[in-house]
Every structure is written in structure tokens, then in C-alpha cells.
Amino acid sequence: MLSQLMLGSVITLVSLVGAAMVWWVLNEVLLWMEPWLRRPPKPAKSFVVIFMVVLSTMTMMTMGVWLWAIVFASMSVFGSMEEAVYYSLVAYTTLGLGDVVVPQDERLLGGMTGANGFLMFGLMTAMLTDTLRHVRRVQHNLRD
């Protein structure tokens, strides 16, 4: 039990570090784009930023799902990589269909996968909100 909690915590931390790296790159790109964002047409540029943020959030989610899938596959929890990716995606998104389940002795990792996904969706929502707020402030020449 303790080893699963420790492993799940490490995987969650690695997932968060990966997300932080994506977030940092996005912030650097947006800082570089600030002069362009200030010029008209502003609504079209907001669309570009939204696209970038959605692409970043999808990257974060994909990284997290694949990280869990690789761990499950390396532990031989599932019969195939496809099954590991499918389970990781279902658990990470907290959908929990129940058509593929982890063996009973590994079920804490399944819960940790869901908790990691739930945490990441909260982070991605905050990232989207903060980025759009920042872009709107830049476009209207307001200070943070």
C-alpha cells in the first residue's frame, strides 16, 4: 500500500513538473507576442491565444495519460499498451467506465491516476482563465 502511494505521488509530481514546463513555455511565448497582441485586430488574436492555450492543455493531459500508461505497462498491469493507455485516459479524466480495471493489488494506483487527473484539470482551468485575463489586460493596456 505504501509503495503504491509513494509511486503515485512521484508520478503526480513528475506530471506536475511536465505541466509547469509547458506552462512556462506558453508564458514565454505570450510575453514575446505582447507587442503583436496590442495591435488590432484584437479578437482574431484572442482566438490565436485560445488555440495556443487549448493546445497546451491537451499537451499536458496527453503527457499525464502517457506517463501513467507507461508506468502501468512497465508493471505489467495490463496485457497491452493500448489497454494501459485506455485505462489511464479513462481514470485520468475521472470518467471511470469500469470496462477495464486494475487488479485489486494495484487499485490504489488507479485512484492516484484519477486524483492526478483531477488536479491537472483544475490546473488547466486556472491556466486558461489566467492566460485569457492576461491577454485581455494587455489588449486593453491595463496593468496587472
DSSP file (Angstrom, degrees, kcal/mol; ACC not computed):
  #  RESIDUE AA STRUCTURE BP1 BP2  ACC     N-H-->O    O-->H-N    N-H-->O    O-->H-N    TCO  KAPPA ALPHA  PHI   PSI    X-CA   Y-CA   Z-CA
    1    1 A M     >        0   0    0      0, 0.0     4,-2.2     0, 0.0     5,-0.2   0.000 360.0 360.0 360.0 -49.6    0.0    0.0    0.0
    2    2 A L  H  >  +     0   0    0      1,-0.2     4,-2.5     2,-0.2     5,-0.2   0.884 360.0  53.8 -63.5 -38.2    2.7    2.5    1.0
    3    3 A S  H  > S+     0   0    0      1,-0.2     4,-2.7     2,-0.2    -1,-0.2   0.883 108.5  49.6 -65.6 -36.8    4.7    1.7   -2.1
    4    4 A Q  H  > S+     0   0    0      2,-0.2     4,-2.9     1,-0.2    -1,-0.2   0.908 111.5  48.6 -66.8 -41.1    1.7    2.4   -4.4
    5    5 A L  H  X S+     0   0    0     -4,-2.2     4,-2.1     2,-0.2    -2,-0.2   0.901 113.5  47.2 -65.1 -39.9    1.1    5.7   -2.6
    6    6 A M  H  X S+     0   0    0     -4,-2.5     4,-2.4     2,-0.2    -2,-0.2   0.939 114.2  46.5 -66.0 -46.6    4.7    6.7   -2.9
    7    7 A L  H  X S+     0   0    0     -4,-2.7     4,-2.6     1,-0.2    -2,-0.2   0.926 113.1  49.7 -61.6 -45.2    4.9    5.7   -6.6
    8    8 A G  H  X S+     0   0    0     -4,-2.9     4,-2.3     1,-0.2    -1,-0.2   0.878 110.6  50.6 -61.4 -38.1    1.6    7.5   -7.3
    9    9 A S  H  X S+     0   0    0     -4,-2.1     4,-2.4     2,-0.2    -1,-0.2   0.906 110.6  48.6 -66.4 -41.9    2.9   10.6   -5.6
   10   10 A V  H  X S+     0   0    0     -4,-2.4     4,-2.6     2,-0.2    -2,-0.2   0.924 112.0  48.7 -63.9 -44.1    6.1   10.6   -7.6
   11   11 A I  H  X S+     0   0    0     -4,-2.6     4,-2.5     1,-0.2    -2,-0.2   0.909 111.0  50.9 -63.0 -40.8    4.2   10.1  -10.9
   12   12 A T  H  X S+     0   0    0     -4,-2.3     4,-2.4     2,-0.2    -1,-0.2   0.913 110.6  48.9 -62.0 -42.9    1.9   13.0   -9.9
   13   13 A L  H  X S+     0   0    0     -4,-2.4     4,-2.5     2,-0.2    -2,-0.2   0.909 110.9  49.5 -64.0 -41.8    4.9   15.2   -9.1
   14   14 A V  H  X S+     0   0    0     -4,-2.6     4,-2.4     2,-0.2    -2,-0.2   0.910 110.8  51.1 -62.3 -41.2    6.5   14.3  -12.5
   15   15 A S  H  X S+     0   0    0     -4,-2.5     4,-2.2     1,-0.2    -2,-0.2   0.906 110.6  48.6 -61.8 -42.3    3.2   15.1  -14.2
   16   16 A L  H  X S+     0   0    0     -4,-2.4     4,-2.6     2,-0.2    -2,-0.2   0.880 109.7  51.6 -66.9 -38.2    3.1   18.5  -12.4
   17   17 A V  H  X S+     0   0    0     -4,-2.5     4,-2.1     2,-0.2    -2,-0.2   0.920 110.1  49.6 -64.0 -42.8    6.7   19.3  -13.4
   18   18 A G  H  X S+     0   0    0     -4,-2.4     4,-2.0     1,-0.2    -2,-0.2   0.912 111.9  48.3 -60.3 -42.9    5.8   18.5  -17.0
   19   19 A A  H  X S+     0   0    0     -4,-2.2     4,-2.8     1,-0.2    -2,-0.2   0.894 109.0  53.3 -65.0 -39.7    2.8   20.7  -16.8
   20   20 A A  H  X S+     0   0    0     -4,-2.6     4,-2.5     1,-0.2    -1,-0.2   0.878 107.8  51.4 -63.1 -36.7    4.9   23.5  -15.3
   21   21 A M  H  X S+     0   0    0     -4,-2.1     4,-2.4     2,-0.2    -1,-0.2   0.919 111.1  46.7 -66.1 -42.8    7.3   23.3  -18.1
   22   22 A V  H  X S+     0   0    0     -4,-2.0     4,-2.5     2,-0.2    -2,-0.2   0.922 113.3  49.9 -62.8 -43.3    4.5   23.6  -20.7
   23   23 A W  H  X S+     0   0    0     -4,-2.8     4,-2.5     2,-0.2    -2,-0.2   0.899 109.9  50.6 -61.3 -42.7    3.1   26.5  -18.8
   24   24 A W  H  X S+     0   0    0     -4,-2.5     4,-2.5     2,-0.2    -2,-0.2   0.927 110.8  48.3 -63.0 -45.7    6.5   28.2  -18.6
   25   25 A V  H  X S+     0   0    0     -4,-2.4     4,-2.4     1,-0.2    -2,-0.2   0.926 111.6  50.4 -60.8 -44.8    7.0   27.8  -22.4
   26   26 A L  H  X S+     0   0    0     -4,-2.5     4,-2.6     1,-0.2    -1,-0.2   0.920 110.5  49.6 -60.3 -43.7    3.5   29.2  -23.1
   27   27 A N  H  X S+     0   0    0     -4,-2.5     4,-2.4     1,-0.2    -1,-0.2   0.909 110.4  50.0 -61.7 -42.3    4.1   32.2  -20.8
   28   28 A E  H  X S+     0   0    0     -4,-2.5     4,-2.1     2,-0.2    -1,-0.2   0.912 111.4  48.5 -63.5 -41.7    7.4   32.9  -22.6
   29   29 A V  H  X S+     0   0    0     -4,-2.4     4,-1.8     1,-0.2    -2,-0.2   0.917 111.9  49.5 -63.8 -43.2    5.7   32.7  -26.0
   30   30 A L  H  X S+     0   0    0     -4,-2.6     4,-0.7     2,-0.2    -2,-0.2   0.876 109.2  51.6 -66.4 -36.6    2.9   35.0  -24.8
   31   31 A L  H >< S+     0   0    0     -4,-2.4     3,-0.8     1,-0.2    -1,-0.2   0.908 110.6  49.0 -63.7 -40.5    5.4   37.6  -23.4
   32   32 A W  H 3< S+     0   0    0     -4,-2.1     4,-0.3     1,-0.2    -2,-0.2   0.834 112.1  49.8 -65.0 -32.7    7.2   37.5  -26.8
   33   33 A M  H >X S+     0   0    0     -4,-1.8     4,-2.4     1,-0.2     3,-0.5   0.523  80.8 101.4 -84.2  -6.5    3.9   38.0  -28.5
   34   34 A E  H <X S+     0   0    0     -3,-0.8     4,-1.6    -4,-0.7    -1,-0.2   0.871  79.3  50.1 -52.3 -47.5    2.7   41.0  -26.3
   35   35 A P  H 3> S+     0   0    0      0, 0.0     4,-0.7     0, 0.0    -1,-0.3   0.912 113.8  46.9 -58.9 -39.1    3.6   43.8  -28.8
   36   36 A W  H X4 S+     0   0    0     -3,-0.5     3,-0.8    -4,-0.3    -2,-0.2   0.880 108.5  55.5 -66.9 -38.3    1.6   41.9  -31.5
   37   37 A L  H 3< S+     0   0    0     -4,-2.4    -1,-0.2     1,-0.2    -3,-0.2   0.785 100.6  60.1 -66.3 -26.9   -1.3   41.3  -29.2
   38   38 A R  H 3< S+     0   0    0     -4,-1.6    -1,-0.2    -5,-0.2    -2,-0.2   0.751  92.9  79.4 -73.3 -23.7   -1.6   45.0  -28.5
   39   39 A R  S << S-     0   0    0     -3,-0.8   100,-0.0    -4,-0.7     0, 0.0  -0.562  88.5 -69.2 -87.9 149.2   -2.3   45.8  -32.2
   40   40 A P  S    S+     0   0    0      0, 0.0    -1,-0.1     0, 0.0    -2,-0.1  -0.330 104.4  59.7 -67.0 158.2   -5.7   45.4  -34.0
   41   41 A P     >  +     0   0    0      0, 0.0     4,-1.1     0, 0.0    -2,-0.1   0.356  64.4 169.1 -82.2 121.3   -7.5   43.2  -34.9
   42   42 A K  H  >  +     0   0    0      1,-0.2     4,-2.2     2,-0.2     5,-0.2   0.871  67.5  58.2 -73.2 -39.4   -7.6   42.0  -31.2
   43   43 A P  H  > S+     0   0    0      0, 0.0     4,-1.7     0, 0.0    -1,-0.2   0.906 106.3  50.4 -60.2 -38.8  -10.5   39.5  -31.4
   44   44 A A  H  > S+     0   0    0      1,-0.2     4,-1.6     2,-0.2    -2,-0.2   0.876 110.2  50.4 -65.1 -35.8   -8.6   37.4  -34.0
   45   45 A K  H  X S+     0   0    0     -4,-1.1     4,-2.2     2,-0.2    -1,-0.2   0.846 105.1  56.6 -71.8 -33.5   -5.5   37.4  -31.8
   46   46 A S  H  X S+     0   0    0     -4,-2.2     4,-2.7     1,-0.2    -1,-0.2   0.892 104.7  53.6 -62.1 -38.1   -7.6   36.3  -28.8
   47   47 A F  H  X S+     0   0    0     -4,-1.7     4,-2.4     2,-0.2    -2,-0.2   0.907 107.1  50.9 -62.1 -41.9   -8.6   33.3  -30.9
   48   48 A V  H  X S+     0   0    0     -4,-1.6     4,-2.2     2,-0.2    -2,-0.2   0.912 111.3  48.2 -61.7 -42.6   -4.9   32.5  -31.6
   49   49 A V  H  X S+     0   0    0     -4,-2.2     4,-2.6     2,-0.2    -2,-0.2   0.918 110.1  51.3 -65.7 -43.1   -4.2   32.7  -27.9
   50   50 A I  H  X S+     0   0    0     -4,-2.7     4,-2.8     1,-0.2     5,-0.2   0.922 109.9  50.6 -59.5 -43.2   -7.1   30.5  -27.0
   51   51 A F  H  X S+     0   0    0     -4,-2.4     4,-2.5     1,-0.2    -1,-0.2   0.918 110.5  49.4 -59.5 -43.8   -5.9   27.9  -29.6
   52   52 A M  H  X S+     0   0    0     -4,-2.2     4,-2.2     2,-0.2    -2,-0.2   0.905 112.2  47.6 -63.0 -41.7   -2.4   28.0  -28.1
   53   53 A V  H  X S+     0   0    0     -4,-2.6     4,-2.7     2,-0.2    -2,-0.2   0.917 112.3  48.7 -67.6 -42.8   -3.8   27.5  -24.5
   54   54 A V  H  X S+     0   0    0     -4,-2.8     4,-2.5     1,-0.2    -2,-0.2   0.916 111.6  50.1 -63.4 -41.8   -6.0   24.6  -25.6
   55   55 A L  H  X S+     0   0    0     -4,-2.5     4,-2.0    -5,-0.2    -1,-0.2   0.899 111.3  49.7 -61.5 -40.2   -3.1   23.0  -27.4
   56   56 A S  H  X S+     0   0    0     -4,-2.2     4,-2.4     2,-0.2    -2,-0.2   0.912 110.7  48.6 -65.1 -43.0   -1.0   23.4  -24.3
   57   57 A T  H  X S+     0   0    0     -4,-2.7     4,-2.5     1,-0.2    -2,-0.2   0.890 110.8  50.6 -66.6 -37.4   -3.7   21.9  -22.1
   58   58 A M  H  X S+     0   0    0     -4,-2.5     4,-2.7     2,-0.2    -1,-0.2   0.883 109.4  52.0 -65.5 -36.8   -4.1   19.0  -24.5
   59   59 A T  H  X S+     0   0    0     -4,-2.0     4,-2.6     2,-0.2    -2,-0.2   0.932 110.4  48.1 -62.6 -45.7   -0.3   18.5  -24.4
   60   60 A M  H  X S+     0   0    0     -4,-2.4     4,-2.2     2,-0.2    -2,-0.2   0.922 113.8  46.5 -60.8 -44.9   -0.4   18.5  -20.5
   61   61 A M  H  X S+     0   0    0     -4,-2.5     4,-2.6     2,-0.2     5,-0.2   0.919 112.7  49.3 -65.4 -43.4   -3.2   16.0  -20.5
   62   62 A T  H  X S+     0   0    0     -4,-2.7     4,-2.6     1,-0.2     5,-0.2   0.907 110.3  51.3 -63.1 -41.9   -1.6   13.7  -23.1
   63   63 A M  H  X S+     0   0    0     -4,-2.6     4,-2.3    -5,-0.2    -1,-0.2   0.929 111.7  47.5 -60.3 -45.0    1.7   13.8  -21.2
   64   64 A G  H  X S+     0   0    0     -4,-2.2     4,-2.2     2,-0.2    -2,-0.2   0.916 112.4  48.0 -63.4 -44.5    0.0   12.8  -18.0
   65   65 A V  H  X S+     0   0    0     -4,-2.6     4,-2.5     1,-0.2    -1,-0.2   0.932 114.0  46.5 -62.9 -46.2   -2.0   10.0  -19.6
   66   66 A W  H  X S+     0   0    0     -4,-2.6     4,-2.6     2,-0.2    -1,-0.2   0.863 108.9  55.9 -66.3 -35.0    1.1    8.5  -21.3
   67   67 A L  H  X S+     0   0    0     -4,-2.3     4,-1.9    -5,-0.2    -1,-0.2   0.951 111.8  42.4 -60.8 -48.8    3.1    8.8  -18.1
   68   68 A W  H  X S+     0   0    0     -4,-2.2     4,-2.8     1,-0.2    -2,-0.2   0.907 113.3  53.2 -63.9 -41.4    0.6    6.7  -16.2
   69   69 A A  H  X S+     0   0    0     -4,-2.5     4,-2.8     1,-0.2    -2,-0.2   0.905 108.1  50.3 -61.6 -41.6    0.2    4.3  -19.2
   70   70 A I  H  X S+     0   0    0     -4,-2.6     4,-2.6     2,-0.2    -1,-0.2   0.902 111.3  48.9 -63.8 -40.5    4.0    3.7  -19.3
   71   71 A V  H  X S+     0   0    0     -4,-1.9     4,-1.6     2,-0.2    -2,-0.2   0.946 112.9  46.8 -63.8 -47.2    4.1    3.0  -15.6
   72   72 A F  H  <>S+     0   0    0     -4,-2.8     5,-2.4     1,-0.2     6,-0.4   0.911 114.4  47.8 -60.9 -41.8    1.2    0.6  -15.8
   73   73 A A  H ><5S+     0   0    0     -4,-2.8     3,-1.4     1,-0.2    -1,-0.2   0.902 109.5  52.1 -66.6 -40.8    2.8   -1.1  -18.8
   74   74 A S  H 3<5S+     0   0    0     -4,-2.6    -1,-0.2     1,-0.3    -2,-0.2   0.783 110.6  48.9 -67.6 -25.0    6.2   -1.4  -17.1
   75   75 A M  T 3<5S-     0   0    0     -4,-1.6    -1,-0.3    -5,-0.2    -2,-0.2   0.431 110.8-125.6 -89.4   0.0    4.5   -3.0  -14.1
   76   76 A S  T < 5 +     0   0    0     -3,-1.4    -3,-0.2    -4,-0.2    -2,-0.1   0.854  62.4 144.1  56.4  38.7    2.7   -5.4  -16.5
   77   77 A V      < +     0   0    0     -5,-2.4     2,-0.3    -6,-0.1    -4,-0.1   0.844  65.0  36.4 -73.0 -34.1   -0.7   -4.4  -15.0
   78   78 A F  S    S-     0   0    0     -6,-0.4     6,-0.0    24,-0.1    24,-0.0  -0.782  82.0-121.2-119.1 162.9   -2.4   -4.7  -18.4
   79   79 A G  S    S+     0   0    0     -2,-0.3     2,-0.3     1,-0.1    -1,-0.1   0.716  91.4  18.1 -76.1 -21.9   -2.0   -7.1  -21.3
   80   80 A S  S  > S-     0   0    0      1,-0.1     4,-1.8     0, 0.0     5,-0.1  -0.955  72.7-115.5-146.3 163.2   -1.2   -4.4  -23.9
   81   81 A M  H  > S+     0   0    0     -2,-0.3     4,-2.8     2,-0.2     5,-0.2   0.869 115.8  57.9 -66.5 -36.2    0.0   -0.9  -24.2
   82   82 A E  H  > S+     0   0    0      1,-0.2     4,-2.7     2,-0.2    -1,-0.2   0.914 106.8  47.8 -60.4 -42.3   -3.3    0.1  -25.8
   83   83 A E  H  > S+     0   0    0      2,-0.2     4,-2.7     1,-0.2    -1,-0.2   0.885 111.6  50.4 -66.1 -39.0   -5.2   -1.2  -22.7
   84   84 A A  H  X S+     0   0    0     -4,-1.8     4,-2.4     2,-0.2    -2,-0.2   0.909 113.0  45.6 -65.4 -42.4   -2.8    0.7  -20.4
   85   85 A V  H  X S+     0   0    0     -4,-2.8     4,-2.6     2,-0.2    -2,-0.2   0.927 113.8  49.6 -66.3 -44.3   -3.3    3.9  -22.4
   86   86 A Y  H  X S+     0   0    0     -4,-2.7     4,-2.5    -5,-0.2     5,-0.2   0.944 113.6  45.0 -60.2 -49.3   -7.1    3.4  -22.5
   87   87 A Y  H  X S+     0   0    0     -4,-2.7     4,-3.0     1,-0.2     5,-0.3   0.926 113.1  51.3 -61.3 -44.1   -7.3    2.7  -18.7
   88   88 A S  H  X S+     0   0    0     -4,-2.4     4,-3.0    -5,-0.2     5,-0.2   0.905 111.3  47.7 -60.6 -41.9   -5.0    5.7  -18.0
   89   89 A L  H  X S+     0   0    0     -4,-2.6     4,-2.0     2,-0.2     6,-0.3   0.924 114.1  46.2 -64.9 -44.7   -7.2    8.0  -20.1
   90   90 A V  H  <>S+     0   0    0     -4,-2.5     5,-1.8    -5,-0.2     6,-1.4   0.913 119.2  40.5 -65.9 -42.7  -10.4    6.8  -18.5
   91   91 A A  H ><5S+     0   0    0     -4,-3.0     3,-1.5    -5,-0.2    -2,-0.2   0.907 113.3  53.8 -72.0 -41.5   -9.0    7.1  -15.0
   92   92 A Y  H 3<5S+     0   0    0     -4,-3.0    -2,-0.2    -5,-0.3    -1,-0.2   0.862 110.3  46.6 -62.5 -37.7   -7.2   10.3  -15.6
   93   93 A T  T 3<5S-     0   0    0     -4,-2.0    -1,-0.3    -5,-0.2    -2,-0.2   0.387 111.4-125.0 -84.6   5.1  -10.3   12.0  -16.8
   94   94 A T  T < 5S+     0   0    0     -3,-1.5    -3,-0.2    -5,-0.1    -2,-0.1   0.715  74.9 127.6  55.4  26.2  -12.2   10.6  -13.8
   95   95 A L      < -     0   0    0     -5,-1.8    -4,-0.2    -6,-0.3    -5,-0.1   0.919  42.6-172.1 -73.2 -45.9  -14.7    9.0  -16.2
   96   96 A G        +     0   0    0     -6,-1.4    -5,-0.1    -9,-0.2    -9,-0.0   0.932  11.6 175.6  56.4  59.0  -14.2    5.6  -14.7
   97   97 A L        -     0   0    0      1,-0.1    -1,-0.1     3,-0.1     4,-0.1   0.848  30.2-140.8 -65.1 -34.5  -16.2    3.4  -17.1
   98   98 A G  S    S+     0   0    0      2,-0.4     3,-0.1   -11,-0.1    -1,-0.1   0.469  70.8 113.1  87.9   1.7  -15.2    0.2  -15.4
   99   99 A D  S    S+     0   0    0      1,-0.2     2,-0.4   -12,-0.0   -12,-0.1   0.775  85.5  33.4 -77.3 -24.8  -14.8   -1.8  -18.6
  100  100 A V  S    S+     0   0    0    -14,-0.1    -2,-0.4   -13,-0.1     2,-0.3  -0.997  80.1 177.3-127.3 125.8  -11.0   -2.1  -17.9
  101  101 A V        -     0   0    0     -2,-0.4     3,-0.1    -3,-0.1   -14,-0.1  -0.921  29.2-115.1-129.1 153.8  -10.0   -2.3  -14.2
  102  102 A V        -     0   0    0     -2,-0.3     5,-0.1     1,-0.1   -24,-0.1  -0.533  46.8 -91.3 -80.1 153.1   -6.6   -2.7  -12.5
  103  103 A P    >   -     0   0    0      0, 0.0     3,-2.2     0, 0.0     4,-0.3  -0.262  41.7-106.6 -59.6 154.8   -6.1   -5.8  -10.4
  104  104 A Q  G >  S+     0   0    0      1,-0.3     3,-1.2     2,-0.2     4,-0.2   0.831 118.5  57.7 -56.8 -36.3   -7.1   -5.5   -6.8
  105  105 A D  G 3  S+     0   0    0      1,-0.2    -1,-0.3     2,-0.1     3,-0.1   0.561 113.1  40.7 -75.0  -5.0   -3.5   -5.3   -5.5
  106  106 A E  G X> S+     0   0    0     -3,-2.2     3,-1.0     1,-0.1     4,-0.9   0.229  80.3 109.5-118.9  11.1   -2.8   -2.3   -7.8
  107  107 A R  H <>  +     0   0    0     -3,-1.2     4,-1.7    -4,-0.3     5,-0.2   0.749  67.5  65.7 -69.1 -23.2   -6.1   -0.4   -7.3
  108  108 A L  H 3> S+     0   0    0     -4,-0.2     4,-2.4     1,-0.2    -1,-0.3   0.877  98.4  55.7 -62.7 -34.6   -4.6    2.4   -5.2
  109  109 A L  H <> S+     0   0    0     -3,-1.0     4,-2.1     1,-0.2    -1,-0.2   0.860 103.0  55.6 -64.8 -33.6   -2.6    3.4   -8.3
  110  110 A G  H  X S+     0   0    0     -4,-0.9     4,-1.9     2,-0.2    -1,-0.2   0.918 109.1  46.4 -62.5 -43.7   -5.9    3.7  -10.2
  111  111 A G  H  X S+     0   0    0     -4,-1.7     4,-2.5     1,-0.2    -2,-0.2   0.885 110.8  52.3 -64.8 -39.2   -7.2    6.1   -7.6
  112  112 A M  H  X S+     0   0    0     -4,-2.4     4,-2.6     2,-0.2    -1,-0.2   0.862 105.9  55.3 -65.2 -34.8   -4.0    8.1   -7.7
  113  113 A T  H  X S+     0   0    0     -4,-2.1     4,-2.4     2,-0.2    -2,-0.2   0.937 110.2  45.4 -61.7 -46.3   -4.4    8.3  -11.5
  114  114 A G  H  X S+     0   0    0     -4,-1.9     4,-2.7     2,-0.2    -2,-0.2   0.905 112.6  50.1 -63.6 -42.4   -7.8    9.8  -11.1
  115  115 A A  H  X S+     0   0    0     -4,-2.5     4,-2.4     2,-0.2    -1,-0.2   0.902 110.6  50.3 -63.4 -40.5   -6.6   12.2   -8.4
  116  116 A N  H  X S+     0   0    0     -4,-2.6     4,-2.4     2,-0.2    -2,-0.2   0.927 112.2  47.2 -62.2 -45.5   -3.7   13.3  -10.6
  117  117 A G  H  X S+     0   0    0     -4,-2.4     4,-2.5     2,-0.2    -2,-0.2   0.910 111.0  51.0 -62.9 -42.6   -6.1   13.9  -13.5
  118  118 A F  H  X S+     0   0    0     -4,-2.7     4,-1.7     1,-0.2    -1,-0.2   0.917 111.7  47.9 -61.2 -44.0   -8.5   15.9  -11.3
  119  119 A L  H  X S+     0   0    0     -4,-2.4     4,-2.1     1,-0.2    -1,-0.2   0.906 112.0  49.9 -61.6 -43.0   -5.6   18.0  -10.0
  120  120 A M  H  X S+     0   0    0     -4,-2.4     4,-2.9     1,-0.2    -2,-0.2   0.871 106.6  54.0 -67.8 -36.9   -4.4   18.6  -13.6
  121  121 A F  H  X S+     0   0    0     -4,-2.5     4,-2.1     2,-0.2    -1,-0.2   0.887 109.2  49.6 -65.2 -36.5   -7.8   19.6  -14.8
  122  122 A G  H  X S+     0   0    0     -4,-1.7     4,-2.2     2,-0.2    -2,-0.2   0.921 112.2  47.8 -63.7 -43.7   -8.0   22.2  -12.1
  123  123 A L  H  X S+     0   0    0     -4,-2.1     4,-2.4     1,-0.2    -2,-0.2   0.904 111.4  50.2 -63.1 -42.1   -4.6   23.5  -13.0
  124  124 A M  H  X S+     0   0    0     -4,-2.9     4,-2.5     2,-0.2    -1,-0.2   0.878 109.4  51.3 -66.2 -37.3   -5.5   23.6  -16.7
  125  125 A T  H  X S+     0   0    0     -4,-2.1     4,-2.4     2,-0.2    -1,-0.2   0.924 111.6  47.3 -64.3 -44.1   -8.7   25.6  -15.9
  126  126 A A  H  X S+     0   0    0     -4,-2.2     4,-2.9     2,-0.2     5,-0.2   0.896 111.4  51.9 -63.0 -39.9   -6.7   28.1  -13.9
  127  127 A M  H  X S+     0   0    0     -4,-2.4     4,-2.5     2,-0.2     5,-0.2   0.927 110.7  47.0 -62.9 -45.9   -4.1   28.3  -16.7
  128  128 A L  H  X S+     0   0    0     -4,-2.5     4,-2.3     2,-0.2     5,-0.2   0.935 115.1  46.0 -61.5 -47.4   -6.8   29.0  -19.3
  129  129 A T  H  X S+     0   0    0     -4,-2.4     4,-2.3     1,-0.2    -2,-0.2   0.931 114.9  46.3 -62.8 -47.2   -8.5   31.7  -17.1
  130  130 A D  H  X S+     0   0    0     -4,-2.9     4,-2.5     2,-0.2    -1,-0.2   0.896 112.5  50.3 -65.0 -40.5   -5.3   33.4  -16.2
  131  131 A T  H  X S+     0   0    0     -4,-2.5     4,-2.6    -5,-0.2    -1,-0.2   0.934 112.3  45.8 -64.5 -46.1   -4.0   33.5  -19.7
  132  132 A L  H  X S+     0   0    0     -4,-2.3     4,-2.4    -5,-0.2    -1,-0.2   0.889 112.6  51.4 -65.5 -38.0   -7.1   34.9  -21.1
  133  133 A R  H  X S+     0   0    0     -4,-2.3     4,-2.2    -5,-0.2    -2,-0.2   0.931 111.6  47.7 -61.6 -45.1   -7.3   37.5  -18.3
  134  134 A H  H  X S+     0   0    0     -4,-2.5     4,-2.5     1,-0.2    -2,-0.2   0.921 111.7  49.2 -63.0 -44.7   -3.7   38.5  -19.0
  135  135 A V  H  X S+     0   0    0     -4,-2.6     4,-2.8     1,-0.2    -1,-0.2   0.913 110.8  50.1 -63.1 -42.6   -4.3   38.8  -22.8
  136  136 A R  H  X S+     0   0    0     -4,-2.4     4,-1.6     1,-0.2    -1,-0.2   0.902 111.2  49.3 -63.2 -39.5   -7.4   40.9  -22.3
  137  137 A R  H  <>S+     0   0    0     -4,-2.2     5,-3.1     2,-0.2    -2,-0.2   0.907 112.2  48.2 -66.1 -40.6   -5.4   43.2  -19.9
  138  138 A V  H ><5S+     0   0    0     -4,-2.5     3,-1.4     1,-0.2    -2,-0.2   0.927 111.0  50.7 -63.3 -44.8   -2.6   43.5  -22.4
  139  139 A Q  H 3<5S+     0   0    0     -4,-2.8    -1,-0.2     1,-0.3    -2,-0.2   0.789 115.2  42.4 -66.9 -27.0   -5.0   44.3  -25.3
  140  140 A H  T 3<5S-     0   0    0     -4,-1.6    -1,-0.3    -5,-0.2    -2,-0.2   0.231 112.8-117.5-103.1  13.5   -6.7   47.0  -23.2
  141  141 A N  T < 5 +     0   0    0     -3,-1.4     2,-0.3     1,-0.2    -3,-0.2   0.857  62.9 148.9  54.7  41.4   -3.4   48.4  -21.9
  142  142 A L      < -     0   0    0     -5,-3.1     2,-0.3    -6,-0.1    -1,-0.2  -0.734  43.7-123.5-100.6 153.8   -4.3   47.6  -18.3
  143  143 A R              0   0    0     -2,-0.3    -5,-0.0     1,-0.1    -1,-0.0  -0.704 360.0 360.0 -96.9 149.6   -1.7   46.8  -15.7
  144  144 A D              0   0    0     -2,-0.3    -1,-0.1   -10,-0.0   -10,-0.0   0.474 360.0 360.0 -74.9 360.0   -1.7   43.6  -13.6
